[in-house]
C-alpha cells in the first residue's frame, strides 16, 4: 500500500478547504459591512480581502511560532 499518495491528497484537501472557507468568510464579512453601511465609501472587496488575509497570515505565524 502506498500511504504517501493519501498524505498528498490530504494536504491538498486541507489547502483547498482553507481557501474556500477564507473566501466564504471574506464574502460574508464584506456583505455584512456593506449592507450595514459600516464600510467606508471608497472601499471594495479587495480592501476587505487584504485585511482578512493579514489576520489569517498573523494567525498562521503565531501558530507556527507557538508550535
ZAGU-661268 format. One record per residue: residue in one letter; x, y, z of N, C-alpha, C in turn. Coordinates in Angstrom, 2 decimals, padded with zeros to 5 digits. Example, Ala and Ser with C-alpha at 12.3 -4.5 7.8 and 13.67 -1.06 7.14 Angstrom:
<atoms>
[atom "A",[013.19,-005.69,007.80],[012.30,-004.50,007.80],[013.20,-003.30,007.80]]
[atom "S",[012.85,-002.25,007.08],[013.67,-001.06,007.14],[012.90,000.03,007.87]]
</atoms>
This chain:
<atoms>
[atom "X",[000.84,-001.18,000.00],[000.00,000.00,000.00],[000.88,001.24,000.00]]
[atom "X",[000.46,002.23,-000.75],[001.21,003.48,-000.86],[000.49,004.56,-000.05]]
[atom "X",[000.98,004.81,001.16],[000.33,005.78,002.03],[000.75,007.21,001.72]]
[atom "X",[001.86,007.40,001.00],[002.31,008.74,000.64],[001.30,009.44,-000.27]]
[atom "X",[000.64,008.69,-001.10],[-000.36,009.27,-002.01],[-001.51,009.86,-001.19]]
[atom "X",[-001.91,009.18,-000.15],[-003.02,009.66,000.67],[-002.63,010.92,001.44]]
[atom "X",[-001.36,011.03,001.84],[-000.90,012.23,002.54],[-000.92,013.43,001.61]]
[atom "X",[-000.58,013.25,000.34],[-000.61,014.34,-000.62],[-002.04,014.80,-000.87]]
[atom "X",[-002.95,013.86,-000.98],[-004.35,014.20,-001.19],[-004.92,014.91,000.04]]
[atom "X",[-004.53,014.44,001.22],[-005.00,015.07,002.45],[-004.48,016.51,002.57]]
[atom "X",[-003.22,016.72,002.21],[-002.64,018.07,002.26],[-003.34,018.98,001.25]]
[atom "X",[-003.60,018.48,000.07],[-004.31,019.26,-000.94],[-005.72,019.60,-000.47]]
[atom "X",[-006.38,018.66,000.17],[-007.72,018.89,000.69],[-007.74,019.96,001.77]]
[atom "X",[-006.72,019.97,002.62],[-006.64,020.99,003.66],[-006.44,022.37,003.06]]
[atom "X",[-005.59,022.47,002.06],[-005.33,023.77,001.42],[-006.57,024.27,000.69]]
[atom "X",[-007.24,023.39,-000.03],[-008.45,023.79,-000.76],[-009.55,024.16,000.23]]
[atom "X",[-009.71,023.41,001.28],[-010.72,023.71,002.29],[-010.46,025.04,002.98]]
[atom "X",[-009.22,025.31,003.33],[-008.87,026.58,003.96],[-009.14,027.75,003.02]]
[atom "X",[-008.81,027.58,001.75],[-009.02,028.65,000.77],[-010.50,028.92,000.55]]
[atom "X",[-011.30,027.89,000.42],[-012.74,028.06,000.23],[-013.37,028.71,001.46]]
[atom "X",[-012.97,028.27,002.65],[-013.50,028.86,003.88],[-013.09,030.32,004.00]]
[atom "X",[-011.88,030.65,003.58],[-011.41,032.04,003.60],[-012.28,032.92,002.70]]
[atom "X",[-012.54,032.47,001.49],[-013.35,033.28,000.57],[-014.80,033.39,001.02]]
[atom "X",[-015.35,032.35,001.61],[-016.72,032.43,002.14],[-016.77,033.43,003.29]]
[atom "X",[-015.81,033.36,004.21],[-015.78,034.29,005.33],[-015.59,035.73,004.85]]
[atom "X",[-014.67,035.94,003.91],[-014.41,037.29,003.41],[-015.64,037.86,002.70]]
[atom "X",[-016.32,037.04,001.92],[-017.52,037.50,001.23],[-018.63,037.83,002.22]]
[atom "X",[-018.82,036.99,003.22],[-019.84,037.25,004.23],[-019.52,038.52,005.01]]
[atom "X",[-018.27,038.72,005.37],[-017.88,039.93,006.08],[-018.08,041.16,005.22]]
[atom "X",[-017.74,041.08,003.93],[-017.92,042.21,003.04],[-019.39,042.60,002.93]]
[atom "X",[-020.26,041.62,002.72],[-021.68,041.93,002.61],[-022.26,042.44,003.93]]
[atom "X",[-021.80,041.90,005.04],[-022.25,042.37,006.34],[-021.87,043.84,006.55]]
[atom "X",[-020.62,044.17,006.25],[-020.18,045.55,006.39],[-020.83,046.47,005.37]]
[atom "X",[-021.04,045.98,004.17],[-021.62,046.79,003.10],[-023.08,047.13,003.38]]
[atom "X",[-023.87,046.13,003.76],[-025.30,046.37,003.97],[-025.60,047.06,005.29]]
[atom "X",[-024.67,047.01,006.24],[-024.88,047.75,007.49],[-024.27,049.15,007.41]]
[atom "X",[-023.76,049.51,006.24],[-023.20,050.85,005.98],[-022.00,051.16,006.87]]
[atom "X",[-021.24,050.15,007.25],[-020.05,050.33,008.07],[-018.77,050.37,007.24]]
[atom "X",[-018.88,050.13,005.96],[-017.73,050.10,005.06],[-017.50,051.52,004.53]]
[atom "X",[-016.26,052.02,004.58],[-016.01,053.35,004.02],[-016.40,053.39,002.54]]
[atom "X",[-016.80,054.56,002.07],[-017.35,054.70,000.72],[-016.45,054.26,-000.41]]
[atom "X",[-015.15,054.45,-000.28],[-014.25,054.12,-001.39],[-013.63,052.73,-001.28]]
[atom "X",[-014.06,051.94,-000.31],[-013.52,050.59,-000.14],[-014.30,049.60,-001.01]]
[atom "X",[-013.59,048.56,-001.44],[-014.23,047.49,-002.20],[-013.85,046.13,-001.60]]
[atom "X",[-014.15,045.09,-002.32],[-013.91,043.73,-001.84],[-012.43,043.47,-001.59]]
[atom "X",[-011.56,044.04,-002.41],[-010.13,043.79,-002.26],[-009.57,044.37,-000.96]]
[atom "X",[-010.12,045.48,-000.50],[-009.68,046.04,000.78],[-010.04,045.11,001.94]]
[atom "X",[-011.24,044.58,001.91],[-011.66,043.64,002.95],[-010.83,042.36,002.86]]
[atom "X",[-010.53,041.93,001.64],[-009.71,040.74,001.44],[-008.30,040.95,001.98]]
[atom "X",[-007.75,042.13,001.81],[-006.41,042.42,002.33],[-006.39,042.37,003.85]]
[atom "X",[-007.41,042.91,004.48],[-007.46,042.91,005.94],[-007.62,041.49,006.47]]
[atom "X",[-008.52,040.71,005.88],[-008.72,039.35,006.36],[-007.51,038.47,006.08]]
[atom "X",[-006.81,038.71,004.98],[-005.60,037.92,004.72],[-004.50,038.29,005.70]]
[atom "X",[-004.44,039.55,006.12],[-003.46,039.95,007.12],[-003.75,039.26,008.46]]
[atom "X",[-005.02,039.18,008.83],[-005.40,038.49,010.07],[-005.07,036.99,009.96]]
[atom "X",[-005.38,036.39,008.82],[-005.11,034.95,008.64],[-003.61,034.68,008.65]]
[atom "X",[-002.84,035.54,008.02],[-001.38,035.37,008.00],[-000.79,035.52,009.40]]
[atom "X",[-001.28,036.48,010.16],[-000.82,036.66,011.53],[-001.14,035.42,012.36]]
[atom "X",[-002.32,034.85,012.16],[-002.70,033.63,012.87],[-001.80,032.46,012.52]]
[atom "X",[-001.47,032.32,011.26],[-000.57,031.23,010.85],[000.82,031.40,011.43]]
[atom "X",[001.32,032.65,011.46],[002.65,032.90,012.01],[002.66,032.59,013.50]]
[atom "X",[001.64,033.02,014.23],[001.56,032.72,015.66],[001.46,031.22,015.91]]
[atom "X",[000.69,030.53,015.09],[000.54,029.08,015.23],[001.89,028.39,015.08]]
[atom "X",[002.65,028.80,014.08],[003.94,028.15,013.85],[004.97,028.53,014.91]]
[atom "X",[004.88,029.76,015.43],[005.82,030.16,016.48],[005.55,029.43,017.78]]
[atom "X",[004.28,029.20,018.10],[003.92,028.56,019.36],[003.91,027.04,019.29]]
[atom "X",[004.09,026.49,018.11],[004.05,025.04,017.91],[005.20,024.34,018.56]]
</atoms>
